[in-house]
Amino acid sequence: MFRRREPVPLAFIAEADRFRSKVTPPPRERATAGQIAGRTLIGLTVVAGLVGSLIIGMPALSQDQSPATTQHSQATDGR
């Protein structure tokens, strides 16, 4: 694609691979008790929503036949 016109010394490339910054980033701030409680409540709310939707949706996913369905199909066959 794009080629450099001037050569790059190999020592420079090798040094770039080993380069480490002497500046350390500041330490991360610790979360307060309120933040931890908020994150926990949000997580519990999401999990409760998923479990609730699974419980509510289970009857729709079941494949058992109810007596009302079989009576209806027999009534239509008798006509």
C-alpha positions in Angstrom: 0.0 0.0 0.0 2.0 2.9 1.3 5.8 2.7 1.4 8.2 4.9 3.3 10.7 6.7 1.1 13.4 7.0 3.8 14.8 3.9 5.6 14.1 3.4 9.3 17.0 2.2 11.3 16.3 -1.3 12.8 17.5 -0.2 16.3 14.7 2.4 16.4 12.1 -0.3 15.6 13.6 -2.7 18.3 13.6 0.1 20.8 10.0 1.0 20.0 8.9 -2.5 20.9 10.6 -2.4 24.3 9.5 1.2 25.2 7.8 1.6 28.5 6.5 4.8 29.9 8.0 6.1 33.1 4.8 7.9 34.0 2.4 5.8 36.0 -1.3 6.4 35.8 -3.1 7.6 38.9 -4.7 4.9 41.1 -8.3 4.1 40.5 -10.8 5.6 43.0 -12.5 3.1 45.1 -16.3 2.8 44.8 -18.3 4.1 47.6 -20.9 2.0 49.5 -23.7 3.8 47.7 -22.2 3.0 44.3 -21.8 -0.7 45.3 -25.3 -0.8 46.6 -26.7 0.8 43.4 -24.8 -1.6 41.1 -26.1 -4.6 43.2 -29.7 -3.4 43.0 -29.4 -2.8 39.3 -28.0 -6.3 38.8 -30.7 -7.9 41.0 -33.4 -6.0 39.1 -32.1 -7.3 35.8 -31.8 -10.9 37.0 -35.3 -10.7 38.6 -36.7 -9.4 35.3 -35.2 -12.3 33.3 -36.4 -14.9 35.8 -39.9 -13.4 35.9 -40.1 -13.3 32.1 -39.0 -16.9 32.0 -41.6 -18.0 34.6 -44.4 -16.0 32.9 -43.4 -17.4 29.4 -43.1 -21.0 30.5 -46.8 -21.8 29.9 -46.6 -20.5 26.4 -43.6 -22.7 25.7 -45.1 -25.9 27.0 -46.4 -28.4 24.4 -48.9 -30.3 26.5 -52.5 -30.3 25.1 -55.3 -29.0 27.2 -58.7 -30.7 27.2 -60.3 -27.6 25.7 -58.1 -27.9 22.6 -59.1 -31.6 22.0 -62.8 -30.9 22.6 -62.7 -28.1 20.1 -61.0 -30.3 17.5 -63.5 -33.1 18.0 -66.4 -30.6 17.6 -65.0 -29.4 14.3 -64.6 -33.0 13.1 -68.2 -33.9 13.8 -69.6 -31.3 11.4 
